[in-house]
Amino acid sequence: MRALLNVIWLVLCGVWMAIGYTLAGIICCILIITIPFGIASFRIANYALWPFGRTLVDRPDAGAPSLLGNIIWLIFAGWWLALGHVITGVAQCVTIIGIPLGVASFKMIPVSLVPLGREIVPVPR
């Protein structure tokens, strides 16, 4: 079931989301100071391609630099990315078939708000 939902997600919105996050990552990597944000953006792009069967966990080794980076990310990028996921999720939940896709879009809100200090891992079966 996860594979089917991932394929539907990929066709309907995953590719466009991943392209957006990838472009943001490239722009962030051009500037030396924002390379950590670029790496986080690439991780989110990978998650946006195939979200079903994966989840977020906090990294135990994340500390104050991650907190500071997340505050900067939240101010400049996180809030509008999260708003985009909310709008997309609501639009997808309009139809019965789109409800799982909307839930997946809502599931991406935490990583789009504060991506540093988190890891995307497979869900155990």
C-alpha positions in Angstrom: 0.0 0.0 0.0 2.9 2.4 0.8 4.4 1.9 -2.7 1.0 2.7 -4.3 0.6 5.8 -2.2 4.1 6.9 -2.9 3.6 6.5 -6.7 0.4 8.5 -6.6 2.1 11.1 -4.4 5.1 11.3 -6.7 2.9 11.9 -9.8 0.5 14.4 -8.3 2.8 16.6 -6.1 6.0 14.9 -5.0 8.1 15.8 -8.1 7.1 19.5 -7.9 7.8 19.7 -4.2 11.2 18.0 -4.6 12.2 20.3 -7.4 11.3 23.3 -5.3 13.4 22.0 -2.3 16.2 21.1 -4.6 16.3 24.6 -6.2 16.3 26.1 -2.7 19.2 23.8 -1.7 21.2 24.8 -4.7 20.7 28.5 -3.9 21.7 27.9 -0.3 24.8 26.0 -1.3 26.0 28.8 -3.6 26.4 31.0 -0.5 29.0 29.4 1.9 27.2 30.5 5.1 24.0 28.8 4.2 25.4 25.3 3.2 23.7 23.6 6.3 20.4 24.9 5.0 21.1 23.6 1.6 21.9 20.2 2.9 18.7 20.2 4.9 16.8 21.3 1.9 18.2 18.4 -0.1 17.1 16.0 2.7 13.6 17.4 2.6 13.5 17.1 -1.2 14.3 13.4 -0.8 11.6 13.1 1.8 9.1 15.0 -0.5 9.7 12.4 -3.3 8.8 9.3 -1.2 7.1 10.3 2.2 5.1 7.1 2.9 7.0 4.6 5.1 9.3 7.2 6.6 9.2 9.4 9.7 11.1 12.1 11.6 13.2 11.5 14.7 15.2 13.9 16.7 19.0 13.5 16.5 20.5 13.2 20.0 23.7 14.9 19.0 21.9 18.1 17.9 22.7 21.1 20.1 22.7 24.8 20.2 23.9 25.4 16.6 20.9 23.4 15.4 18.6 25.5 17.5 20.1 28.7 16.2 19.9 27.5 12.6 16.3 26.4 13.1 15.4 29.9 14.3 17.0 31.5 11.3 15.3 28.9 9.0 11.9 29.4 10.6 12.1 33.2 10.1 13.3 33.1 6.5 11.9 29.9 5.0 10.1 27.6 7.4 6.9 29.5 7.9 6.1 29.9 4.2 7.0 26.3 3.5 4.8 25.1 6.3 2.0 27.3 5.0 2.4 25.8 1.5 2.1 22.3 3.0 -1.0 23.3 5.0 -2.7 24.7 1.8 -1.7 21.7 -0.2 -2.9 19.3 2.5 -6.2 20.9 2.8 -6.7 20.9 -1.0 -5.8 17.2 -1.2 -8.2 16.3 1.7 -11.2 17.6 -0.4 -11.5 14.2 -2.0 -11.6 10.8 -0.3 -8.8 9.5 -2.4 -6.7 12.5 -1.6 -7.0 12.2 2.2 -3.9 10.0 2.7 -1.9 12.5 0.4 -3.2 15.4 2.5 -2.1 13.6 5.7 1.4 13.1 4.1 1.5 16.8 3.3 0.7 17.6 6.9 3.3 15.2 8.1 5.9 17.2 6.2 5.1 20.4 8.2 7.5 19.7 11.1 10.5 19.1 8.9 9.7 22.2 6.8 9.5 24.3 10.0 12.6 23.1 11.8 14.8 20.7 9.7 18.1 20.9 11.6 18.6 18.4 14.3 16.2 15.9 12.8 16.6 12.8 10.8 14.3 11.1 8.3 14.2 7.3 9.0 12.2 4.4 7.7 9.1 3.3 9.7 9.6 -0.1 11.1 7.1 -2.6 9.8 
